[in-house]
Amino acid sequence: MSADEFLGTPSYAGEEFPRTERECEQCGGTFLILDSTLQSQPCRFCSQDCLYEWMSEQLSVRDRPENPYSGNGGQ
């Protein structure tokens, strides 16, 4: 007996799960995300690359002298 015969057909086989279209905050592209994932995560970016680009930009903004959170007193 094969594993597939033993385990049978999964209960979700052939089902389509509801998805929502989102716009990436970094590149503006659209992507689909499972509705169940949206309940637990913000899902702001279409990929890890867009997330990393956004994070890089935030770090460069944080380090600007005029930023009061840069550690230099906003001077």
C-alpha positions as CSV (number, residue, x, y, z in Angstrom):
1,M,0.0,0.0,0.0
2,S,1.4,3.4,-1.0
3,A,1.4,6.4,1.4
4,D,-1.3,8.1,-0.8
5,E,-3.6,5.2,-0.5
6,F,-3.0,5.0,3.2
7,L,-3.5,8.8,3.9
8,G,-6.4,9.2,1.4
9,T,-7.5,12.4,-0.2
10,P,-6.9,15.5,1.9
11,S,-10.1,17.3,3.0
12,Y,-9.0,20.5,1.2
13,A,-8.3,18.8,-2.1
14,G,-9.9,20.8,-5.0
15,E,-11.0,23.7,-2.7
16,E,-10.3,27.3,-3.6
17,F,-9.5,29.4,-0.5
18,P,-10.7,33.0,-0.4
19,R,-8.0,35.5,-1.3
20,T,-7.8,39.3,-1.3
21,E,-5.9,41.4,-3.8
22,R,-3.5,43.9,-2.1
23,E,-1.3,46.6,-3.3
24,C,2.4,46.5,-2.3
25,E,3.4,49.5,-0.3
26,Q,6.9,49.5,-1.9
27,C,6.5,48.8,-5.6
28,G,2.8,49.4,-6.1
29,G,2.3,46.0,-7.7
30,T,-0.7,43.9,-6.8
31,F,-0.6,40.4,-5.2
32,L,-3.1,37.9,-3.8
33,I,-3.1,36.9,-0.1
34,L,-5.1,34.3,1.7
35,D,-7.9,35.9,3.8
36,S,-6.9,33.7,6.7
37,T,-3.4,35.2,6.5
38,L,-4.7,38.7,6.6
39,Q,-6.3,38.0,9.9
40,S,-2.9,37.5,11.6
41,Q,-0.5,39.5,9.5
42,P,-0.5,43.0,7.9
43,C,0.7,41.8,4.5
44,R,2.0,45.1,3.3
45,F,4.6,43.9,0.7
46,C,4.4,41.5,-2.3
47,S,7.8,39.9,-1.6
48,Q,10.8,39.8,0.8
49,D,12.7,42.0,-1.7
50,C,10.1,44.8,-1.4
51,L,10.1,44.4,2.4
52,Y,13.9,44.7,2.5
53,E,14.0,47.7,0.2
54,W,11.4,49.4,2.4
55,M,13.4,48.6,5.6
56,S,16.6,50.0,4.0
57,E,14.8,53.3,3.2
58,Q,13.5,53.5,6.7
59,L,17.0,53.1,8.1
60,S,18.4,55.8,5.9
61,V,15.5,58.2,7.0
62,R,16.2,57.3,10.7
63,D,19.9,58.3,10.3
64,R,19.2,61.7,8.9
65,P,20.3,64.5,11.2
66,E,17.0,66.3,11.2
67,N,15.2,63.1,12.4
68,P,14.6,63.5,16.2
69,Y,15.0,59.7,16.6
70,S,18.4,59.6,15.1
71,G,20.1,59.9,18.5
72,N,21.7,63.3,17.9
73,G,18.9,65.4,19.4
74,G,17.5,66.4,16.0
75,Q,20.5,68.7,15.3
